Amino acid sequence: MSAPVVAVQGEPANELLRLDNLKVHFPVKLPFIQRLLQREEAVVHAVDGVSFGIRAGEILGLVGESGCGKSTVGRSCVRLIKPTSGRIFFAGQNITKLGGENLRALRRRIQIIFQDPHASLTPAMTIGRGIGHPLWIHRSAFGPQKSGSEAFGQWVRQRVLNTMREVGLTPEEQLYDKFPGDLSGGQKQRAVIARALILEPNLLVVDEGVSMLDMSIRAKVLELMLDLKRRHGLTYLFITHDLATAKFICDRIAIMYMGRIVEIGPAREIYADPKHPYTKALLQVIPIPDPDKRKEKVLPRGEVPDAVHPPAGCRFHPRCPAVLATCGWEGRDFVDFLDEHLSDPKRAGDDESIVGPIEGWHADGLVASLEAKPMSVEKAVERVETILAEAPVAMTQAIESVSAQKRTVMVRFHPPNQLRQTQVQDRLVECLLYQ
Amino acid sequence: MRKGETLGVVGETGCGKSTLGKAILGILPVGTQVEGKILFRGRDLTMLTNQMYRRLRGEEIALIFQDPMTRLNPLMTVQDHFIEEIQAHEPVSSTEARTRAREALISMGIHEARIRNYPHEFSGGMRQRIMIALALVLKPSLLIADEPTTSLDVIVEAQILEILQDLKQAYSMSLLLITHNLGIVAEVCDRVAVLYAGKLVELGSVRDIFHKPLHPYTQGLLSSIIHLETKELHSIEGSPPDLIAPPSGCRFHPRCSFAQSICMEKVPPLVEFEPGHFAACHFGDKFL
């Protein structure tokens, strides 16, 4: 498997945050015996070479399905997760390995908002105390004369009340002593936003910050975020699976799939004319709230594959409606296709008795092989070729040979083309169609 | 609900839409007070004994829940789920039940060899397809789907909705789709019921609801959808009421910009403002 090459970009001067080839791999916990037998360490390739920058004052949308690594990118930016490799710059400073007091100081400048406002608030802390808590944690930064004194407590309270008013958590005097359980979902999310703002950060990472809110209040919270951006010159990394919300709020959009950014550029252009087939698919499935505009959809096949063993070449190729012969076809794609073929008795006929049970097939890199020793290897090769007539054209074109070696049937694929991020108009796309 | 139709039940968190689905199936918590009637093919379901209800569930009315992971028993293989369900209703052998389970899985695009797998060995979308196969294996005439795609990714959501549509036609089944997602309703439903704070506030064809909403709540809900053509954000002031002490009169009046004094005093009846289009608003005719 060849790793996609990352395009090297210039660094605009006004960038607040820059990720440079960020990788985050999580080890898979295996039982002891399996760990011994494993040839290489199994890791989840959550983020696998992500580079982008966010300019000061801009909202960058990071969009993708669950498990694509978007939240891991967000958490890495706040340094809640240690990157496996790559570098993170904040305001020109390399923060990848920051620790101790320096990391604490960084957290005053980058804050994060999570999806579930209920889980984000400590149930035993009143709203006022919860919002003011970061000020106590960072009290040394607000002058030694204030720290610990009664005056500091007064100052915190005043600042909390002001922030509550600013995020629309009113009447603030009354809500100050309430507990999270007394508040509605929208109010709780406002409290979470207030807590994130109280340290006056420069960058806010919003991880699905409105997804759990009901439609009728979602708009209000989005408006609040836009409003705060205007008033404080905030910069946002807005992580969401909802392309419609992202369209409304974001200046630029990055589309993520299986740990890679497949398309990134100005929001307006990406929505008007998506380039990557995955972006197209995502845009197409957004329901249109008008019964007169129902239309047939061409949906990608299947689901997101296992991130422990991501597909070769372009990771979207097994599901891509526009896939080419060079996109990364490999042995297991053939096994998957055969599995699907054999699972339909009408199409399969007696195929299973000739090409063997699906469990007999093994995929190793570019090769799929049947070691189950079928009755007649020649007949099996012949039948595999017949079955392949039904396969996606791109896949059949990618096959180098179907052969019999000793008593093993082998399907061998051509190696994929090297994938590079390519400049297409104002954006970067990682797709062979544009290379 | 008519035979073969898809009725969407929409509303926000806590409006009672899931309770409605559970009430139809008689699976509300013990001690819940239920008034009124649920007529299914002329029979009042609230009068059924527990035993009669057990026969009806699965066989005539089936349910798919939101989260497919927690609804499949992690200690049972897929085939055990099917055998248990089929044998609870029909006196058939395990072999016969297994054959039917295989057919059901194949119709959902899942390889029959995987019938011996456990739920955790399947992806989210596959689990939901297994749930659907389980719900349909006894060929019910009504399927209640409670947020069937909410925990799924957008592309898989579209795939599952497509499957539901196809099956509905193939089995000439009726579908009660409970959802908070109005976009999905516009794409798959024939008629729509809008719930607010435990009350039915509007009922009509999907075109009536989306093009000529009569209730101010429906109007607010529609304008708050964020979709690709959204130019301006709208929302409804306030938040849904506490159902322990709901507002007097029309339950929406504290959030309604058209509210008059009558709205605080009198509960608006559900009125048919035009053929097939009902709304519970004192001023529904203003929006005709």
Interface residues (C-beta under 8 A of the other chain):
Chain A: E65 S66 S184 G185 G186 Q187 D214 M215 S216 I217 R218 A219 K220 L222 E223 H241 D242 L243 A244 T245 K247 F248 Y271 A281 L282 L283 V285 I286 P287 I288 P289 D290 P291 D292 K293 R294 K297 L299 P300 E303 V304 D339 E340 L342 S343 D344 P345 I358 E359
Chain B: E12 T13 I106 G109 I110 H111 E112 A113 S123 G124 G125 M126 D153 V154 I155 V156 E157 A158 Q159 E162 H180 N181 L182 G183 I184 A186 E187 C189 V206 R207 F210 H211 G220 L221 L222 S224 I225 I226 H227 L228 T230 L233 H234 S235 I236 S239 P240
